[in-house]
Amino acid sequence: MSEETGMIDYRTVASLSGRLLVASPVLKDPNFDRTVVLLLGHEPDGALGVVLNRATEMPVTDVLEGWDGLIPEPAVVFEGGPVQPESAIAVARLRTDVSQPACFRTFAGRLGTLDLAADPEPLADSIDGLRIFAGYAGWGPGQLENEIDEGAWLVFDVLPGDAFSPTPEELWPMVWRRQVGLLAAVAFYPADPGMN
């Protein structure tokens, strides 16, 4: 991590799994404009993550029975990314005082993915947060690193509540505001610079 900026340099860590990719204003891909992506996996053969700040209006109860009681507001499906939008990924946070359920696969500390084929009822005492994502964002070998080098993404540490924010639409400016130095000013970058 750069002490002057708060950014994480992918060259200095073994993996970016469990970190946030935050779209910079120069990223013009409409799939990722002003997005915050939680990386679920980052290996030499590619990377995979879910967009945290694109809530849909579809209630989770419309697509999954029994899981709604475990999901904080907004209890809707999120657009995880443009890859396989018909698939679902569940990101969860375990409580601190429980052992890891067999259906939970950790990717960073208490954060992990849940197998949606599991019975949700016994998980109620183990889960401290849950989001359901339709689709995901994916990168091939070296693709994400190239996009970071081009300035499309910045990498920051995730805070425990980021993936489960009750106001996901405010996550992009919020992550920028908590950075140090000039990076904090990016939070106020207008969505349409031409209107400034």
MDAnalysis code that builds the backbone (N, CA, C; Angstrom):
import MDAnalysis as mda
import numpy as np

u = mda.Universe.empty(588, n_residues=196, atom_resindex=np.repeat(np.arange(196), 3), trajectory=True)
u.add_TopologyAttr("name", ["N", "CA", "C"] * 196)
u.add_TopologyAttr("resid", np.arange(1, 197))
u.add_TopologyAttr("resname", ["MET", "SER", "GLU", "GLU", "THR", "GLY", "MET", "ILE", "ASP", "TYR", "ARG", "THR", "VAL", "ALA", "SER", "LEU", "SER", "GLY", "ARG", "LEU", "LEU", "VAL", "ALA", "SER", "PRO", "VAL", "LEU", "LYS", "ASP", "PRO", "ASN", "PHE", "ASP", "ARG", "THR", "VAL", "VAL", "LEU", "LEU", "LEU", "GLY", "HIS", "GLU", "PRO", "ASP", "GLY", "ALA", "LEU", "GLY", "VAL", "VAL", "LEU", "ASN", "ARG", "ALA", "THR", "GLU", "MET", "PRO", "VAL", "THR", "ASP", "VAL", "LEU", "GLU", "GLY", "TRP", "ASP", "GLY", "LEU", "ILE", "PRO", "GLU", "PRO", "ALA", "VAL", "VAL", "PHE", "GLU", "GLY", "GLY", "PRO", "VAL", "GLN", "PRO", "GLU", "SER", "ALA", "ILE", "ALA", "VAL", "ALA", "ARG", "LEU", "ARG", "THR", "ASP", "VAL", "SER", "GLN", "PRO", "ALA", "CYS", "PHE", "ARG", "THR", "PHE", "ALA", "GLY", "ARG", "LEU", "GLY", "THR", "LEU", "ASP", "LEU", "ALA", "ALA", "ASP", "PRO", "GLU", "PRO", "LEU", "ALA", "ASP", "SER", "ILE", "ASP", "GLY", "LEU", "ARG", "ILE", "PHE", "ALA", "GLY", "TYR", "ALA", "GLY", "TRP", "GLY", "PRO", "GLY", "GLN", "LEU", "GLU", "ASN", "GLU", "ILE", "ASP", "GLU", "GLY", "ALA", "TRP", "LEU", "VAL", "PHE", "ASP", "VAL", "LEU", "PRO", "GLY", "ASP", "ALA", "PHE", "SER", "PRO", "THR", "PRO", "GLU", "GLU", "LEU", "TRP", "PRO", "MET", "VAL", "TRP", "ARG", "ARG", "GLN", "VAL", "GLY", "LEU", "LEU", "ALA", "ALA", "VAL", "ALA", "PHE", "TYR", "PRO", "ALA", "ASP", "PRO", "GLY", "MET", "ASN"])
u.atoms.positions = np.array([
    [0.844, -1.170, 0.000],
    [0.000, 0.000, 0.000],
    [0.891, 1.234, 0.000],
    [0.475, 2.237, -0.747],
    [1.191, 3.497, -0.794],
    [0.701, 4.357, 0.368],
    [1.622, 4.737, 1.238],
    [1.245, 5.523, 2.414],
    [0.708, 6.895, 2.024],
    [1.200, 7.453, 0.892],
    [0.772, 8.781, 0.489],
    [-0.659, 8.780, -0.038],
    [-1.097, 7.683, -0.617],
    [-2.398, 7.683, -1.278],
    [-3.420, 6.743, -0.663],
    [-2.998, 5.669, -0.028],
    [-3.926, 4.677, 0.485],
    [-4.224, 3.579, -0.515],
    [-3.707, 3.712, -1.757],
    [-3.938, 2.692, -2.786],
    [-3.058, 1.477, -2.539],
    [-3.529, 0.331, -3.043],
    [-2.768, -0.906, -2.957],
    [-2.178, -1.182, -4.327],
    [-0.893, -1.465, -4.368],
    [-0.205, -1.798, -5.613],
    [-0.246, -3.308, -5.783],
    [-0.879, -3.779, -6.852],
    [-1.025, -5.223, -7.063],
    [0.324, -5.937, -7.172],
    [1.394, -5.208, -7.470],
    [2.710, -5.834, -7.600],
    [3.324, -6.201, -6.244],
    [2.774, -5.630, -5.168],
    [3.370, -5.826, -3.844],
    [2.607, -6.815, -2.973],
    [1.504, -7.369, -3.497],
    [0.712, -8.334, -2.730],
    [0.548, -9.611, -3.539],
    [0.367, -10.716, -2.853],
    [0.219, -12.006, -3.542],
    [-1.099, -12.089, -4.298],
    [-2.151, -11.501, -3.731],
    [-3.471, -11.565, -4.355],
    [-4.287, -10.349, -3.942],
    [-5.156, -9.920, -4.831],
    [-6.063, -8.821, -4.517],
    [-7.421, -9.318, -4.026],
    [-7.568, -10.618, -3.827],
    [-8.833, -11.168, -3.329],
    [-9.221, -10.474, -2.027],
    [-10.505, -10.112, -1.942],
    [-10.988, -9.453, -0.734],
    [-10.749, -7.963, -0.715],
    [-10.250, -7.403, -1.799],
    [-10.010, -5.963, -1.891],
    [-11.062, -5.330, -2.806],
    [-11.129, -4.012, -2.763],
    [-12.060, -3.273, -3.608],
    [-11.362, -2.742, -4.850],
    [-12.001, -2.923, -5.988],
    [-11.615, -2.231, -7.218],
    [-12.592, -1.093, -7.349],
    [-12.087, 0.111, -7.450],
    [-12.958, 1.276, -7.555],
    [-12.707, 1.929, -8.904],
    [-13.772, 2.067, -9.684],
    [-13.654, 2.650, -11.019],
    [-13.213, 4.100, -10.914],
    [-12.190, 4.446, -11.689],
    [-11.756, 5.837, -11.738],
    [-12.628, 6.585, -12.744],
    [-12.634, 7.907, -12.696],
    [-13.434, 8.672, -13.654],
    [-13.020, 8.455, -15.114],
    [-11.816, 7.944, -15.363],
    [-11.395, 7.721, -16.759],
    [-11.977, 6.444, -17.349],
    [-12.537, 5.572, -16.514],
    [-13.131, 4.321, -17.008],
    [-14.469, 4.644, -17.665],
    [-14.548, 4.431, -18.962],
    [-15.747, 4.813, -19.718],
    [-16.642, 3.637, -20.087],
    [-16.320, 2.430, -19.661],
    [-17.156, 1.266, -19.938],
    [-18.462, 1.406, -19.146],
    [-19.623, 1.479, -19.811],
    [-20.882, 1.662, -19.079],
    [-21.196, 0.535, -18.102],
    [-20.614, -0.649, -18.314],
    [-20.811, -1.742, -17.363],
    [-20.196, -1.437, -16.001],
    [-19.203, -0.534, -15.980],
    [-18.455, -0.305, -14.744],
    [-18.333, 1.162, -14.343],
    [-19.088, 2.046, -14.987],
    [-19.032, 3.458, -14.656],
    [-19.408, 3.667, -13.189],
    [-18.495, 4.275, -12.430],
    [-18.706, 4.609, -11.010],
    [-19.062, 3.375, -10.167],
    [-18.427, 2.271, -10.454],
    [-18.701, 1.053, -9.690],
    [-17.632, 0.780, -8.646],
    [-18.027, -0.022, -7.670],
    [-17.129, -0.561, -6.658],
    [-17.270, -2.078, -6.752],
    [-16.162, -2.752, -7.039],
    [-16.166, -4.198, -7.234],
    [-15.402, -4.857, -6.091],
    [-16.019, -5.857, -5.485],
    [-15.344, -6.664, -4.469],
    [-14.734, -7.861, -5.182],
    [-13.405, -7.994, -5.097],
    [-12.733, -9.113, -5.758],
    [-12.861, -10.372, -4.914],
    [-13.504, -11.384, -5.499],
    [-13.688, -12.672, -4.823],
    [-12.529, -13.611, -5.101],
    [-11.814, -13.368, -6.173],
    [-10.676, -14.197, -6.529],
    [-9.738, -13.443, -7.447],
    [-8.431, -13.612, -7.226],
    [-7.406, -12.980, -8.063],
    [-6.206, -13.908, -8.080],
    [-5.991, -14.520, -9.238],
    [-4.911, -15.482, -9.406],
    [-4.220, -15.207, -10.732],
    [-3.094, -15.870, -11.020],
    [-2.416, -15.633, -12.299],
    [-3.280, -15.895, -13.530],
    [-4.277, -16.788, -13.405],
    [-5.113, -17.079, -14.575],
    [-6.344, -16.177, -14.680],
    [-6.454, -15.157, -13.842],
    [-7.542, -14.195, -13.969],
    [-8.093, -13.729, -12.640],
    [-9.171, -12.965, -12.730],
    [-9.793, -12.398, -11.534],
    [-11.311, -12.420, -11.704],
    [-12.001, -12.422, -10.562],
    [-13.462, -12.465, -10.544],
    [-13.944, -11.611, -9.380],
    [-14.979, -10.818, -9.627],
    [-15.533, -9.992, -8.566],
    [-16.993, -9.687, -8.814],
    [-17.619, -8.995, -7.860],
    [-19.016, -8.582, -7.989],
    [-19.128, -7.079, -7.719],
    [-20.003, -6.432, -8.484],
    [-20.263, -5.002, -8.314],
    [-21.147, -4.821, -7.085],
    [-20.681, -4.017, -6.145],
    [-21.391, -3.845, -4.875],
    [-22.455, -2.756, -4.895],
    [-22.417, -1.870, -5.864],
    [-23.295, -0.701, -5.787],
    [-24.304, -0.605, -6.928],
    [-24.765, -1.752, -7.416],
    [-25.807, -1.753, -8.452],
    [-26.978, -2.625, -8.005],
    [-27.785, -2.077, -7.133],
    [-28.976, -2.789, -6.662],
    [-30.039, -2.758, -7.757],
    [-30.753, -3.870, -7.902],
    [-31.898, -3.896, -8.813],
    [-33.151, -3.635, -7.977],
    [-34.299, -3.697, -8.600],
    [-35.558, -3.568, -7.865],
    [-36.183, -4.927, -7.594],
    [-35.491, -6.008, -7.993],
    [-36.041, -7.347, -7.829],
    [-35.792, -7.874, -6.409],
    [-36.840, -8.107, -5.643],
    [-36.659, -8.667, -4.299],
    [-36.042, -10.063, -4.373],
    [-35.185, -10.356, -3.424],
    [-34.554, -11.677, -3.362],
    [-35.615, -12.768, -3.282],
    [-36.737, -12.479, -2.629],
    [-37.805, -13.476, -2.482],
    [-38.387, -13.903, -3.818],
    [-38.225, -13.079, -4.864],
    [-38.727, -13.435, -6.189],
    [-37.886, -14.519, -6.861],
    [-36.648, -14.685, -6.399],
    [-35.761, -15.658, -7.050],
    [-35.264, -16.765, -6.117],
    [-35.255, -16.511, -4.820],
    [-34.777, -17.500, -3.845],
    [-35.718, -17.555, -2.646],
    [-36.200, -18.731, -2.346],
    [-37.058, -18.878, -1.176],
    [-36.233, -19.171, 0.062],
    [-36.636, -18.547, 1.168],
    [-36.024, -18.849, 2.453],
    [-34.802, -18.033, 2.807],
    [-34.233, -17.277, 1.877],
    [-33.006, -16.520, 2.142],
    [-33.280, -15.085, 2.575],
    [-34.478, -14.595, 2.366],
    [-34.762, -13.188, 2.609],
    [-34.520, -12.746, 4.050],
    [-34.754, -13.588, 5.016],
    [-34.539, -13.230, 6.416],
    [-33.080, -13.012, 6.781],
    [-32.160, -13.457, 5.938],
    [-30.731, -13.302, 6.201],
    [-30.129, -12.080, 5.520],
    [-30.915, -11.401, 4.702],
    [-30.376, -10.331, 3.866],
    [-30.775, -8.974, 4.417],
    [-29.769, -8.104, 4.658],
    [-30.092, -6.760, 5.153],
    [-30.692, -5.902, 4.041],
    [-31.294, -4.801, 4.419],
    [-31.855, -3.865, 3.436],
    [-30.724, -3.221, 2.644],
    [-30.927, -3.001, 1.376],
    [-32.086, -3.394, 0.596],
    [-32.036, -4.879, 0.258],
    [-33.113, -5.601, 0.501],
    [-33.176, -7.051, 0.302],
    [-33.543, -7.375, -1.143],
    [-32.683, -6.893, -2.049],
    [-32.897, -7.083, -3.487],
    [-31.687, -7.785, -4.089],
    [-31.865, -8.265, -5.305],
    [-30.751, -8.841, -6.060],
    [-29.910, -7.689, -6.598],
    [-28.593, -7.875, -6.598],
    [-27.676, -6.871, -7.132],
    [-27.135, -7.338, -8.475],
    [-26.861, -6.385, -9.377],
    [-26.198, -6.696, -10.644],
    [-24.722, -6.883, -10.343],
    [-24.278, -8.139, -10.319],
    [-22.886, -8.418, -9.973],
    [-21.905, -8.122, -11.076],
    [-22.383, -8.085, -12.312],
    [-21.514, -7.810, -13.448],
    [-22.102, -8.390, -14.712],
    [-21.439, -8.131, -15.844],
    [-22.007, -8.520, -17.131],
    [-21.809, -9.990, -17.515],
    [-20.995, -10.730, -16.771],
    [-20.724, -12.119, -17.119],
    [-21.755, -13.029, -16.448],
    [-22.369, -13.910, -17.220],
    [-23.372, -14.870, -16.751],
    [-24.415, -14.231, -15.816],
    [-25.171, -13.246, -16.325],
    [-26.154, -12.580, -15.471],
    [-27.280, -13.480, -14.990],
    [-27.405, -14.678, -15.569],
    [-28.442, -15.614, -15.116],
    [-27.970, -16.454, -13.922],
    [-26.682, -16.351, -13.569],
    [-26.171, -17.107, -12.416],
    [-26.231, -16.237, -11.160],
    [-26.230, -16.868, -10.002],
    [-26.292, -16.141, -8.737],
    [-25.084, -16.467, -7.872],
    [-24.544, -15.435, -7.242],
    [-23.442, -15.579, -6.293],
    [-23.895, -14.949, -4.986],
    [-23.700, -15.661, -3.895],
    [-24.032, -15.148, -2.567],
    [-22.743, -14.808, -1.829],
    [-22.600, -13.557, -1.445],
    [-21.460, -13.110, -0.645],
    [-21.958, -12.915, 0.775],
    [-21.230, -13.494, 1.721],
    [-21.657, -13.441, 3.116],
    [-20.495, -13.084, 4.032],
    [-20.853, -12.628, 5.221],
    [-19.863, -12.375, 6.276],
    [-20.260, -13.212, 7.478],
    [-19.300, -13.999, 7.961],
    [-19.552, -14.833, 9.140],
    [-19.468, -14.008, 10.413],
    [-20.252, -14.394, 11.394],
    [-20.123, -13.795, 12.728],
    [-18.765, -14.201, 13.305],
    [-18.288, -13.435, 14.243],
    [-16.953, -13.692, 14.804],
    [-16.906, -14.910, 15.710],
    [-18.021, -15.284, 16.295],
    [-18.014, -16.334, 17.317],
    [-18.528, -17.683, 16.819],
    [-18.478, -17.938, 15.521],
    [-18.999, -19.198, 14.989],
    [-17.930, -19.913, 14.172],
    [-18.098, -21.218, 14.038],
    [-17.203, -21.969, 13.163],
    [-17.750, -21.902, 11.734],
    [-16.881, -22.119, 10.796],
    [-17.239, -21.977, 9.388],
    [-18.138, -23.111, 8.926],
    [-19.335, -22.782, 8.412],
    [-20.216, -23.825, 7.873],
    [-19.594, -24.459, 6.625],
    [-19.963, -25.686, 6.341],
    [-19.421, -26.404, 5.180],
    [-19.787, -25.713, 3.867],
    [-20.895, -24.994, 3.834],
    [-21.347, -24.348, 2.598],
    [-20.726, -22.970, 2.379],
    [-19.808, -22.564, 3.269],
    [-19.172, -21.245, 3.200],
    [-17.743, -21.410, 2.702],
    [-17.369, -20.605, 1.717],
    [-16.016, -20.657, 1.160],
    [-15.382, -19.279, 1.305],
    [-14.409, -19.154, 2.200],
    [-13.817, -17.853, 2.493],
    [-12.897, -17.380, 1.372],
    [-12.893, -16.060, 1.153],
    [-11.927, -15.475, 0.235],
    [-11.139, -14.355, 0.905],
    [-11.588, -13.886, 2.068],
    [-10.852, -12.867, 2.813],
    [-11.400, -12.787, 4.230],
    [-10.679, -13.357, 5.177],
    [-11.110, -13.292, 6.569],
    [-12.482, -13.881, 6.770],
    [-13.418, -13.066, 7.259],
    [-14.796, -13.528, 7.504],
    [-15.686, -13.404, 6.286],
    [-15.154, -12.866, 5.178],
    [-15.935, -12.747, 3.948],
    [-15.775, -13.989, 3.091],
    [-16.886, -14.420, 2.495],
    [-16.819, -15.591, 1.632],
    [-18.080, -15.724, 0.805],
    [-18.128, -16.798, 0.047],
    [-19.324, -17.088, -0.739],
    [-20.067, -18.244, -0.087],
    [-21.379, -18.237, -0.273],
    [-22.238, -19.287, 0.272],
    [-22.822, -20.102, -0.864],
    [-22.928, -21.395, -0.656],
    [-23.583, -22.274, -1.610],
    [-25.089, -22.084, -1.447],
    [-25.747, -21.581, -2.484],
    [-27.184, -21.308, -2.400],
    [-28.032, -22.565, -2.424],
    [-27.412, -23.734, -2.630],
    [-28.154, -24.992, -2.548],
    [-28.317, -25.435, -1.094],
    [-27.605, -24.773, -0.179],
    [-27.686, -25.117, 1.246],
    [-29.020, -24.658, 1.832],
    [-29.400, -25.274, 2.940],
    [-30.601, -24.876, 3.674],
    [-30.280, -23.577, 4.421],
    [-30.998, -22.485, 4.146],
    [-30.663, -21.211, 4.784],
    [-30.996, -21.148, 6.277],
    [-31.959, -21.917, 6.725],
    [-32.417, -21.810, 8.115],
    [-31.296, -22.013, 9.140],
    [-30.455, -23.072, 9.033],
    [-29.394, -23.229, 10.036],
    [-28.307, -22.166, 9.973],
    [-28.269, -21.384, 8.906],
    [-27.233, -20.370, 8.750],
    [-27.557, -19.069, 9.463],
    [-28.791, -18.912, 9.916],
    [-29.231, -17.650, 10.514],
    [-28.340, -17.207, 11.677],
    [-27.843, -18.147, 12.470],
    [-26.997, -17.787, 13.607],
    [-25.529, -17.626, 13.234],
    [-25.157, -17.941, 11.994],
    [-23.762, -17.876, 11.564],
    [-23.436, -16.672, 10.699],
    [-24.444, -16.133, 10.040],
    [-24.232, -15.086, 9.043],
    [-24.510, -13.711, 9.623],
    [-23.592, -12.790, 9.348],
    [-23.693, -11.420, 9.833],
    [-23.995, -10.446, 8.695],
    [-24.143, -10.945, 7.488],
    [-24.443, -10.118, 6.325],
    [-24.502, -11.001, 5.100],
    [-25.362, -10.668, 4.149],
    [-25.517, -11.489, 2.955],
    [-26.041, -10.630, 1.823],
    [-25.462, -10.816, 0.640],
    [-25.950, -10.177, -0.581],
    [-26.006, -11.230, -1.685],
    [-26.996, -11.095, -2.563],
    [-27.144, -11.990, -3.714],
    [-26.865, -11.168, -4.978],
    [-25.975, -11.679, -5.803],
    [-25.561, -10.999, -7.025],
    [-25.915, -11.841, -8.242],
    [-26.501, -11.200, -9.254],
    [-26.777, -11.849, -10.533],
    [-25.619, -11.494, -11.458],
    [-24.844, -12.499, -11.837],
    [-23.691, -12.273, -12.696],
    [-22.471, -11.833, -11.914],
    [-21.393, -11.635, -12.652],
    [-20.131, -11.222, -12.032],
    [-19.273, -10.502, -13.064],
    [-18.195, -9.916, -12.587],
    [-17.196, -9.284, -13.436],
    [-16.008, -10.223, -13.505],
    [-15.477, -10.430, -14.695],
    [-14.357, -11.346, -14.847],
    [-13.271, -10.774, -15.739],
    [-12.029, -11.148, -15.464],
    [-10.874, -10.717, -16.223],
    [-9.989, -11.919, -16.520],
    [-9.442, -11.979, -17.713],
    [-8.511, -13.032, -18.092],
    [-7.115, -12.744, -17.550],
    [-6.149, -13.634, -17.829],
    [-4.785, -13.445, -17.339],
    [-4.207, -12.090, -17.744],
    [-3.766, -11.322, -16.758],
    [-3.129, -10.036, -17.006],
    [-4.070, -8.900, -17.380],
    [-5.325, -9.190, -17.670],
    [-6.268, -8.155, -18.118],
    [-6.537, -7.116, -17.027],
    [-6.822, -7.569, -15.823],
    [-7.100, -6.630, -14.732],
    [-5.868, -5.783, -14.431],
    [-4.712, -6.408, -14.389],
    [-3.478, -5.675, -14.106],
    [-3.245, -4.588, -15.159],
    [-3.527, -4.891, -16.430],
    [-3.393, -3.887, -17.492],
    [-4.364, -2.734, -17.276],
    [-5.598, -3.040, -16.890],
    [-6.587, -1.993, -16.656],
    [-6.190, -1.115, -15.462],
    [-5.598, -1.716, -14.446],
    [-5.116, -0.939, -13.295],
    [-3.975, -0.032, -13.743],
    [-3.040, -0.575, -14.530],
    [-1.906, 0.223, -15.023],
    [-2.369, 1.388, -15.893],
    [-3.478, 1.200, -16.625],
    [-4.023, 2.258, -17.487],
    [-4.806, 3.307, -16.692],
    [-5.007, 3.072, -15.401],
    [-5.719, 4.031, -14.554],
    [-7.217, 3.851, -14.507],
    [-7.735, 2.746, -15.060],
    [-9.176, 2.511, -15.046],
    [-9.681, 2.169, -13.645],
    [-8.875, 1.473, -12.867],
    [-9.259, 1.019, -11.525],
    [-8.206, 1.441, -10.516],
    [-8.643, 1.699, -9.299],
    [-7.748, 1.835, -8.162],
    [-8.145, 0.760, -7.165],
    [-7.178, 0.279, -6.412],
    [-7.407, -0.828, -5.481],
    [-7.271, -0.315, -4.056],
    [-8.286, -0.590, -3.235],
    [-8.293, -0.159, -1.843],
    [-8.718, -1.325, -0.948],
    [-8.404, -1.202, 0.327],
    [-8.867, -2.196, 1.298],
    [-10.374, -2.081, 1.471],
    [-10.992, -3.222, 1.761],
    [-12.424, -3.267, 2.010],
    [-12.655, -3.077, 3.508],
    [-13.714, -2.401, 3.853],
    [-14.134, -2.303, 5.252],
    [-15.248, -3.320, 5.473],
    [-15.443, -3.791, 6.709],
    [-16.406, -4.866, 6.964],
    [-17.817, -4.614, 6.440],
    [-18.282, -3.386, 6.429],
    [-19.646, -3.114, 6.002],
    [-19.820, -2.791, 4.525],
    [-18.736, -2.676, 3.772],
    [-18.844, -2.249, 2.372],
    [-19.772, -3.136, 1.542],
    [-19.634, -4.427, 1.675],
    [-20.425, -5.349, 0.845],
    [-21.896, -5.372, 1.228],
    [-22.247, -4.826, 2.394],
    [-23.611, -4.924, 2.906],
    [-24.192, -3.549, 3.239],
    [-23.703, -2.523, 2.584],
    [-24.131, -1.158, 2.859],
    [-25.634, -0.998, 2.643],
    [-26.330, -0.336, 3.577],
    [-27.763, -0.085, 3.395],
    [-28.025, 0.975, 2.323],
    [-26.969, 1.701, 1.913],
    [-27.089, 2.712, 0.862],
    [-26.028, 2.443, -0.213],
    [-26.194, 1.349, -0.968],
    [-25.159, 0.980, -1.943],
    [-24.918, 2.046, -3.007],
    [-25.924, 2.853, -3.327],
    [-25.763, 3.898, -4.337],
    [-24.770, 4.969, -3.895],
    [-24.463, 5.030, -2.602],
    [-23.514, 6.009, -2.074],
    [-22.121, 5.429, -1.863],
    [-21.915, 4.170, -2.228],
    [-20.647, 3.503, -1.936],
    [-19.481, 4.093, -2.719],
    [-19.660, 4.401, -4.008],
    [-18.546, 4.929, -4.811],
    [-17.974, 6.209, -4.208],
    [-18.777, 7.258, -3.965],
    [-18.176, 8.452, -3.355],
    [-17.683, 8.205, -1.927],
    [-18.346, 7.322, -1.202],
    [-17.934, 7.045, 0.179],
    [-16.524, 6.451, 0.228],
    [-16.246, 5.497, -0.670],
    [-14.906, 4.882, -0.683],
    [-13.850, 5.923, -1.043],
    [-14.158, 6.788, -2.000],
    [-13.198, 7.842, -2.360],
    [-12.978, 8.805, -1.191],
    [-14.061, 9.205, -0.512],
    [-13.933, 10.182, 0.584],
    [-13.041, 9.690, 1.707],
    [-12.971, 8.396, 1.922],
    [-12.159, 7.907, 3.042],
    [-10.693, 7.720, 2.678],
    [-10.297, 8.059, 1.452],
    [-8.901, 7.960, 1.045],
    [-8.140, 9.192, 1.515],
    [-6.821, 9.131, 1.407],
    [-5.983, 10.239, 1.871],
    [-5.610, 11.149, 0.708],
    [-5.308, 12.385, 1.040],
    [-4.805, 13.337, 0.060],
    [-5.813, 13.681, -1.020],
    [-5.286, 13.895, -2.218],
    [-6.116, 14.321, -3.344],
    [-7.111, 13.262, -3.796],
    [-6.865, 11.994, -3.477],
    [-7.809, 10.948, -3.881],
    [-9.196, 11.177, -3.291],
    [-9.256, 11.764, -2.118],
    [-10.556, 12.019, -1.487],
    [-11.406, 12.970, -2.332],
    [-10.764, 13.845, -3.091],
    [-11.495, 14.808, -3.914],
    [-12.226, 14.139, -5.077],
    [-11.814, 12.936, -5.472],
    [-12.476, 12.233, -6.578],
    [-13.940, 11.956, -6.234],
    [-14.269, 11.879, -4.967],
    [-15.660, 11.650, -4.550],
    [-16.598, 12.713, -5.106],
    [-16.069, 13.886, -5.407],
    [-16.892, 14.988, -5.872],
    [-16.813, 15.177, -7.382],
    [-16.182, 14.234, -8.071],
    [-16.083, 14.288, -9.532],
    [-17.480, 14.138, -10.110],
    [-17.914, 15.064, -10.967],
    [-19.288, 14.981, -11.477],
    [-19.489, 13.782, -12.399],
    [-20.677, 13.215, -12.374],
    [-20.997, 12.079, -13.241],
    [-20.863, 12.472, -14.704],
    [-21.199, 13.719, -15.018],
    [-21.047, 14.234, -16.376],
    [-20.193, 15.498, -16.297],
    [-18.868, 15.381, -16.539],
    [-17.987, 16.550, -16.413],
    [-18.389, 17.695, -17.329],
    [-19.071, 17.419, -18.425],
    [-19.520, 18.464, -19.332],
    [-20.571, 19.386, -18.724],
    [-21.236, 18.906, -17.682],
    [-22.262, 19.702, -17.009],
    [-21.679, 20.574, -15.910],
    [-20.385, 20.500, -15.712],
    [-19.735, 21.236, -14.625],
    [-19.529, 22.693, -14.996],
])
